[in-house]
Amino acid sequence: MNAITGENMSVADEEAFFKIIIVGDGAVGKTSICNHITTKEFFSDYRLTVGCDFFIKKFYVNNVSVTLQMFDVGGQDHFARMRSAFAGGAKGIFLAFDITRRDSLFNLVDWLESVKDELDPRAPKVLVATKSDLNKEAEIWKDDIDGFKEKLKVDAYFDTSSYTGDGVKEAFEAMALLLISKYDEVEYTRSAQKMKFLEGFYPGFKA
């Protein structure tokens, strides 16, 4: 399946809109990934996500204009009660772990369990290893990752670095492709139409 991507593409045959979430332990780099894909900026200071942040990014894949609304769910324990609420209606999920923190991979089992009831059953799962530029400090090995790919039944896996940008764009493009392959055209075009209507009716609104 070949993706057609690029910010300068002016015409798409269809439009799609999807809400997705990105989960994982605090400070693994979830917000940094979202910042990089939307602004191409990297912030070296750690900024606590209070509950949830959200980001918007448009991709062009297979002649479809895909808008992703990304909910970055806070990783700290005191936000645990809020996770299922933020996950409601999500059509896809990123599972993020830090290669320099072994526990951040193993904790993804609990993360997925905490939100799975709110996810669409068809939601693609993309596993992302963050901070690949710190490979010399890695505490997680290929065998560990391969085991979790199978355990979590993920659809795709990417090594990423928000510092260098490696793998970030590819991970999000893969998610966009998975979404339009797993959902019916009538569903995602209806969602896009609803978003446009609400944006026009309520200036500044983002569905």
Phi and psi restraints in degrees (value plus and minus 20) as a CYANA .aco file:
   2 ASN   PHI    -116.3   -76.3
   2 ASN   PSI     113.0   153.0
   3 ALA   PHI    -110.5   -70.5
   3 ALA   PSI     123.1   163.1
   4 ILE   PHI    -131.6   -91.6
   4 ILE   PSI      89.3   129.3
   5 THR   PHI    -148.2  -108.2
   5 THR   PSI     142.8   182.8
   6 GLY   PHI     125.8   165.8
   6 GLY   PSI     115.7   155.7
   7 GLU   PHI     -89.4   -49.4
   7 GLU   PSI     -41.4    -1.4
   8 ASN   PHI    -111.4   -71.4
   8 ASN   PSI     -15.4    24.6
   9 MET   PHI     -96.1   -56.1
   9 MET   PSI     102.3   142.3
  10 SER   PHI    -117.7   -77.7
  10 SER   PSI     -38.8     1.2
  11 VAL   PHI    -148.3  -108.3
  11 VAL   PSI     111.3   151.3
  12 ALA   PHI    -148.1  -108.1
  12 ALA   PSI     125.2   165.2
  13 ASP   PHI     -87.9   -47.9
  13 ASP   PSI     -52.2   -12.2
  14 GLU   PHI    -160.1  -120.1
  14 GLU   PSI     144.1   184.1
  15 GLU   PHI    -145.4  -105.4
  15 GLU   PSI     124.3   164.3
  16 ALA   PHI    -159.0  -119.0
  16 ALA   PSI     131.1   171.1
  17 PHE   PHI    -155.7  -115.7
  17 PHE   PSI     111.4   151.4
  18 PHE   PHI    -158.6  -118.6
  18 PHE   PSI     118.8   158.8
  19 LYS   PHI    -111.7   -71.7
  19 LYS   PSI     110.6   150.6
  20 ILE   PHI    -150.0  -110.0
  20 ILE   PSI     141.6   181.6
  21 ILE   PHI    -144.9  -104.9
  21 ILE   PSI     134.3   174.3
  22 ILE   PHI    -145.7  -105.7
  22 ILE   PSI     103.7   143.7
  23 VAL   PHI    -146.5  -106.5
  23 VAL   PSI     141.4   181.4
  24 GLY   PHI     133.8   173.8
  24 GLY   PSI     149.7   189.7
  25 ASP   PHI     -78.8   -38.8
  25 ASP   PSI     138.0   178.0
  26 GLY   PHI     -79.3   -39.3
  26 GLY   PSI     121.0   161.0
  27 ALA   PHI      49.8    89.8
  27 ALA   PSI      -3.9    36.1
  28 VAL   PHI     -98.7   -58.7
  28 VAL   PSI     -36.4     3.6
  29 GLY   PHI      92.8   132.8
  29 GLY   PSI       0.2    40.2
  30 LYS   PHI     -82.7   -42.7
  30 LYS   PSI     -68.9   -28.9
  31 THR   PHI     -84.7   -44.7
  31 THR   PSI     -56.0   -16.0
  32 SER   PHI     -83.4   -43.4
  32 SER   PSI     -59.2   -19.2
  33 ILE   PHI     -82.8   -42.8
  33 ILE   PSI     -65.7   -25.7
  34 CYS   PHI     -85.6   -45.6
  34 CYS   PSI     -59.8   -19.8
  35 ASN   PHI     -82.2   -42.2
  35 ASN   PSI     -62.1   -22.1
  36 HIS   PHI     -84.9   -44.9
  36 HIS   PSI     -64.2   -24.2
  37 ILE   PHI     -90.9   -50.9
  37 ILE   PSI     -45.1    -5.1
  38 THR   PHI    -116.3   -76.3
  38 THR   PSI     -52.3   -12.3
  39 THR   PHI    -144.6  -104.6
  39 THR   PSI     -31.1     8.9
  40 LYS   PHI      41.7    81.7
  40 LYS   PSI       2.6    42.6
  41 GLU   PHI    -123.7   -83.7
  41 GLU   PSI     131.8   171.8
  42 PHE   PHI    -144.1  -104.1
  42 PHE   PSI     108.4   148.4
  43 PHE   PHI    -128.8   -88.8
  43 PHE   PSI      99.2   139.2
  44 SER   PHI     -95.2   -55.2
  44 SER   PSI     -42.5    -2.5
  45 ASP   PHI    -106.5   -66.5
  45 ASP   PSI     120.3   160.3
  46 TYR   PHI     -97.2   -57.2
  46 TYR   PSI     108.2   148.2
  47 ARG   PHI    -138.7   -98.7
  47 ARG   PSI      99.2   139.2
  48 LEU   PHI     -85.9   -45.9
  48 LEU   PSI     108.7   148.7
  49 THR   PHI    -101.1   -61.1
  49 THR   PSI      97.6   137.6
  50 VAL   PHI    -108.8   -68.8
  50 VAL   PSI      76.1   116.1
  51 GLY   PHI      60.8   100.8
  51 GLY   PSI     -92.3   -52.3
  52 CYS   PHI    -184.9  -144.9
  52 CYS   PSI     119.9   159.9
  53 ASP   PHI    -133.3   -93.3
  53 ASP   PSI     137.7   177.7
  54 PHE   PHI    -156.3  -116.3
  54 PHE   PSI     132.2   172.2
  55 PHE   PHI    -154.3  -114.3
  55 PHE   PSI     134.2   174.2
  56 ILE   PHI    -143.1  -103.1
  56 ILE   PSI     114.4   154.4
  57 LYS   PHI    -167.3  -127.3
  57 LYS   PSI     118.0   158.0
  58 LYS   PHI    -127.4   -87.4
  58 LYS   PSI     117.5   157.5
  59 PHE   PHI    -146.5  -106.5
  59 PHE   PSI     133.2   173.2
  60 TYR   PHI    -134.2   -94.2
  60 TYR   PSI      91.9   131.9
  61 VAL   PHI    -152.6  -112.6
  61 VAL   PSI     109.6   149.6
  62 ASN   PHI      27.7    67.7
  62 ASN   PSI      26.2    66.2
  63 ASN   PHI      42.4    82.4
  63 ASN   PSI       4.5    44.5
  64 VAL   PHI    -139.1   -99.1
  64 VAL   PSI     111.3   151.3
  65 SER   PHI    -105.5   -65.5
  65 SER   PSI      87.6   127.6
  66 VAL   PHI    -126.6   -86.6
  66 VAL   PSI      97.0   137.0
  67 THR   PHI    -117.8   -77.8
  67 THR   PSI     102.9   142.9
  68 LEU   PHI    -125.5   -85.5
  68 LEU   PSI     104.6   144.6
  69 GLN   PHI    -120.9   -80.9
  69 GLN   PSI      91.4   131.4
  70 MET   PHI    -122.5   -82.5
  70 MET   PSI      99.5   139.5
  71 PHE   PHI    -118.3   -78.3
  71 PHE   PSI      96.2   136.2
  72 ASP   PHI    -115.9   -75.9
  72 ASP   PSI      83.8   123.8
  73 VAL   PHI    -106.6   -66.6
  73 VAL   PSI     108.5   148.5
  74 GLY   PHI     -76.4   -36.4
  74 GLY   PSI     116.8   156.8
  75 GLY   PHI    -111.4   -71.4
  75 GLY   PSI     -30.4     9.6
  76 GLN   PHI     -91.9   -51.9
  76 GLN   PSI     129.9   169.9
  77 ASP   PHI     -79.2   -39.2
  77 ASP   PSI     -54.0   -14.0
  78 HIS   PHI     -92.7   -52.7
  78 HIS   PSI     -23.4    16.6
  79 PHE   PHI    -119.8   -79.8
  79 PHE   PSI     -16.2    23.8
  80 ALA   PHI     -77.0   -37.0
  80 ALA   PSI     -59.8   -19.8
  81 ARG   PHI     -85.2   -45.2
  81 ARG   PSI     -41.9    -1.9
  82 MET   PHI    -109.6   -69.6
  82 MET   PSI     -32.2     7.8
  83 ARG   PHI     -81.5   -41.5
  83 ARG   PSI     -65.9   -25.9
  84 SER   PHI     -84.3   -44.3
  84 SER   PSI     -54.1   -14.1
  85 ALA   PHI     -84.1   -44.1
  85 ALA   PSI     -63.3   -23.3
  86 PHE   PHI     -89.3   -49.3
  86 PHE   PSI     -47.0    -7.0
  87 ALA   PHI    -100.1   -60.1
  87 ALA   PSI     -35.1     4.9
  88 GLY   PHI     -75.1   -35.1
  88 GLY   PSI     106.0   146.0
  89 GLY   PHI      62.3   102.3
  89 GLY   PSI     -16.7    23.3
  90 ALA   PHI     -89.9   -49.9
  90 ALA   PSI     118.0   158.0
  91 LYS   PHI    -121.7   -81.7
  91 LYS   PSI     -26.2    13.8
  92 GLY   PHI    -180.3  -140.3
  92 GLY   PSI     141.1   181.1
  93 ILE   PHI    -162.8  -122.8
  93 ILE   PSI     114.2   154.2
  94 PHE   PHI    -116.9   -76.9
  94 PHE   PSI     112.6   152.6
  95 LEU   PHI    -130.4   -90.4
  95 LEU   PSI      90.7   130.7
  96 ALA   PHI    -129.9   -89.9
  96 ALA   PSI     116.7   156.7
  97 PHE   PHI    -158.7  -118.7
  97 PHE   PSI     137.1   177.1
  98 ASP   PHI    -119.7   -79.7
  98 ASP   PSI     103.3   143.3
  99 ILE   PHI     -84.9   -44.9
  99 ILE   PSI     -36.1     3.9
 100 THR   PHI    -112.2   -72.2
 100 THR   PSI     -19.1    20.9
 101 ARG   PHI    -152.0  -112.0
 101 ARG   PSI      80.9   120.9
 102 ARG   PHI     -78.0   -38.0
 102 ARG   PSI     -59.7   -19.7
 103 ASP   PHI     -84.7   -44.7
 103 ASP   PSI     -45.8    -5.8
 104 SER   PHI     -86.6   -46.6
 104 SER   PSI     -46.0    -6.0
 105 LEU   PHI     -95.8   -55.8
 105 LEU   PSI     -68.4   -28.4
 106 PHE   PHI     -86.6   -46.6
 106 PHE   PSI     -48.4    -8.4
 107 ASN   PHI     -91.7   -51.7
 107 ASN   PSI     -32.9     7.1
 108 LEU   PHI     -84.6   -44.6
 108 LEU   PSI     -43.4    -3.4
 109 VAL   PHI     -80.9   -40.9
 109 VAL   PSI     -67.3   -27.3
 110 ASP   PHI     -88.4   -48.4
 110 ASP   PSI     -56.5   -16.5
 111 TRP   PHI     -80.5   -40.5
 111 TRP   PSI     -67.8   -27.8
 112 LEU   PHI     -84.3   -44.3
 112 LEU   PSI     -59.9   -19.9
 113 GLU   PHI     -81.9   -41.9
 113 GLU   PSI     -56.5   -16.5
 114 SER   PHI     -91.3   -51.3
 114 SER   PSI     -39.5     0.5
 115 VAL   PHI    -141.0  -101.0
 115 VAL   PSI     -27.8    12.2
 116 LYS   PHI     -82.2   -42.2
 116 LYS   PSI     -50.5   -10.5
 117 ASP   PHI     -88.2   -48.2
 117 ASP   PSI     -41.6    -1.6
 118 GLU   PHI    -114.8   -74.8
 118 GLU   PSI     -32.9     7.1
 119 LEU   PHI    -100.1   -60.1
 119 LEU   PSI     128.0   168.0
 120 ASP   PHI     -81.6   -41.6
 120 ASP   PSI     116.5   156.5
 121 PRO   PHI     -76.7   -36.7
 121 PRO   PSI     -44.9    -4.9
 122 ARG   PHI    -108.0   -68.0
 122 ARG   PSI     -21.6    18.4
 123 ALA   PHI     -75.8   -35.8
 123 ALA   PSI     102.0   142.0
 124 PRO   PHI     -87.7   -47.7
 124 PRO   PSI     124.8   164.8
 125 LYS   PHI    -134.3   -94.3
 125 LYS   PSI     102.4   142.4
 126 VAL   PHI    -136.6   -96.6
 126 VAL   PSI     100.7   140.7
 127 LEU   PHI    -109.5   -69.5
 127 LEU   PSI     107.7   147.7
 128 VAL   PHI    -146.6  -106.6
 128 VAL   PSI     105.9   145.9
 129 ALA   PHI    -109.5   -69.5
 129 ALA   PSI     105.3   145.3
 130 THR   PHI    -118.9   -78.9
 130 THR   PSI     144.0   184.0
 131 LYS   PHI      43.5    83.5
 131 LYS   PSI      20.2    60.2
 132 SER   PHI     -84.3   -44.3
 132 SER   PSI     -37.5     2.5
 133 ASP   PHI     -90.3   -50.3
 133 ASP   PSI     -33.8     6.2
 134 LEU   PHI    -121.8   -81.8
 134 LEU   PSI      15.5    55.5
 135 ASN   PHI     -77.4   -37.4
 135 ASN   PSI     -50.5   -10.5
 136 LYS   PHI     -88.0   -48.0
 136 LYS   PSI     -39.0     1.0
 137 GLU   PHI    -121.8   -81.8
 137 GLU   PSI     -10.5    29.5
 138 ALA   PHI     -82.4   -42.4
 138 ALA   PSI     119.8   159.8
 139 GLU   PHI    -133.0   -93.0
 139 GLU   PSI     -18.2    21.8
 140 ILE   PHI    -143.3  -103.3
 140 ILE   PSI     115.4   155.4
 141 TRP   PHI    -132.7   -92.7
 141 TRP   PSI     148.0   188.0
 142 LYS   PHI     -76.3   -36.3
 142 LYS   PSI     -61.1   -21.1
 143 ASP   PHI     -82.2   -42.2
 143 ASP   PSI     -58.6   -18.6
 144 ASP   PHI     -80.7   -40.7
 144 ASP   PSI     -66.7   -26.7
 145 ILE   PHI     -86.3   -46.3
 145 ILE   PSI     -64.1   -24.1
 146 ASP   PHI     -79.0   -39.0
 146 ASP   PSI     -59.2   -19.2
 147 GLY   PHI     -84.1   -44.1
 147 GLY   PSI     -58.3   -18.3
 148 PHE   PHI     -97.1   -57.1
 148 PHE   PSI     -48.6    -8.6
 149 LYS   PHI     -77.0   -37.0
 149 LYS   PSI     -64.3   -24.3
 150 GLU   PHI     -93.3   -53.3
 150 GLU   PSI     -62.7   -22.7
 151 LYS   PHI     -83.5   -43.5
 151 LYS   PSI     -61.6   -21.6
 152 LEU   PHI    -109.5   -69.5
 152 LEU   PSI     -25.2    14.8
 153 LYS   PHI      33.8    73.8
 153 LYS   PSI      33.9    73.9
 154 VAL   PHI     -99.9   -59.9
 154 VAL   PSI     134.6   174.6
 155 ASP   PHI    -111.0   -71.0
 155 ASP   PSI     -42.3    -2.3
 156 ALA   PHI    -180.7  -140.7
 156 ALA   PSI     139.3   179.3
 157 TYR   PHI    -159.7  -119.7
 157 TYR   PSI     121.0   161.0
 158 PHE   PHI    -161.7  -121.7
 158 PHE   PSI     119.3   159.3
 159 ASP   PHI    -105.9   -65.9
 159 ASP   PSI     110.0   150.0
 160 THR   PHI    -153.8  -113.8
 160 THR   PSI     137.8   177.8
 161 SER   PHI    -163.3  -123.3
 161 SER   PSI      99.4   139.4
 162 SER   PHI     -93.1   -53.1
 162 SER   PSI     -39.8     0.2
 163 TYR   PHI     -94.1   -54.1
 163 TYR   PSI     -66.8   -26.8
 164 THR   PHI    -114.9   -74.9
 164 THR   PSI     -39.8     0.2
 165 GLY   PHI      68.8   108.8
 165 GLY   PSI     -26.0    14.0
 166 ASP   PHI     -79.0   -39.0
 166 ASP   PSI     109.0   149.0
 167 GLY   PHI      58.6    98.6
 167 GLY   PSI     -31.8     8.2
 168 VAL   PHI     -90.0   -50.0
 168 VAL   PSI     -73.1   -33.1
 169 LYS   PHI     -80.0   -40.0
 169 LYS   PSI     -61.1   -21.1
 170 GLU   PHI     -82.9   -42.9
 170 GLU   PSI     -57.6   -17.6
 171 ALA   PHI     -85.3   -45.3
 171 ALA   PSI     -62.9   -22.9
 172 PHE   PHI     -92.7   -52.7
 172 PHE   PSI     -56.7   -16.7
 173 GLU   PHI     -84.8   -44.8
 173 GLU   PSI     -58.5   -18.5
 174 ALA   PHI     -83.2   -43.2
 174 ALA   PSI     -60.8   -20.8
 175 MET   PHI     -81.5   -41.5
 175 MET   PSI     -64.4   -24.4
 176 ALA   PHI     -79.7   -39.7
 176 ALA   PSI     -63.3   -23.3
 177 LEU   PHI     -84.3   -44.3
 177 LEU   PSI     -62.7   -22.7
 178 LEU   PHI     -82.6   -42.6
 178 LEU   PSI     -60.0   -20.0
 179 LEU   PHI     -83.2   -43.2
 179 LEU   PSI     -67.0   -27.0
 180 ILE   PHI     -93.4   -53.4
 180 ILE   PSI     -36.2     3.8
 181 SER   PHI    -105.9   -65.9
 181 SER   PSI     -46.7    -6.7
 182 LYS   PHI    -113.6   -73.6
 182 LYS   PSI     -40.3    -0.3
 183 TYR   PHI    -131.8   -91.8
 183 TYR   PSI     130.8   170.8
 184 ASP   PHI     -90.8   -50.8
 184 ASP   PSI     126.9   166.9
 185 GLU   PHI     -76.1   -36.1
 185 GLU   PSI     -61.0   -21.0
 186 VAL   PHI     -83.3   -43.3
 186 VAL   PSI     -51.6   -11.6
 187 GLU   PHI     -90.1   -50.1
 187 GLU   PSI     -70.4   -30.4
 188 TYR   PHI     -96.8   -56.8
 188 TYR   PSI     -47.0    -7.0
 189 THR   PHI     -93.4   -53.4
 189 THR   PSI     -54.2   -14.2
 190 ARG   PHI     -84.1   -44.1
 190 ARG   PSI     -60.4   -20.4
 191 SER   PHI     -83.1   -43.1
 191 SER   PSI     -60.2   -20.2
 192 ALA   PHI     -85.9   -45.9
 192 ALA   PSI     -60.1   -20.1
 193 GLN   PHI     -85.0   -45.0
 193 GLN   PSI     -60.0   -20.0
 194 LYS   PHI     -83.1   -43.1
 194 LYS   PSI     -62.4   -22.4
 195 MET   PHI     -81.8   -41.8
 195 MET   PSI     -64.2   -24.2
 196 LYS   PHI     -83.2   -43.2
 196 LYS   PSI     -60.0   -20.0
 197 PHE   PHI     -82.9   -42.9
 197 PHE   PSI     -66.4   -26.4
 198 LEU   PHI     -87.8   -47.8
 198 LEU   PSI     -55.7   -15.7
 199 GLU   PHI     -84.3   -44.3
 199 GLU   PSI     -57.8   -17.8
 200 GLY   PHI     -93.3   -53.3
 200 GLY   PSI     -54.5   -14.5
 201 PHE   PHI     -98.6   -58.6
 201 PHE   PSI     -57.4   -17.4
 202 TYR   PHI    -141.5  -101.5
 202 TYR   PSI      77.3   117.3
 203 PRO   PHI     -72.9   -32.9
 203 PRO   PSI     112.2   152.2
 204 GLY   PHI      67.4   107.4
 204 GLY   PSI     -25.9    14.1
 205 PHE   PHI     -93.6   -53.6
 205 PHE   PSI     119.7   159.7
 206 LYS   PHI    -145.4  -105.4
 206 LYS   PSI      98.3   138.3
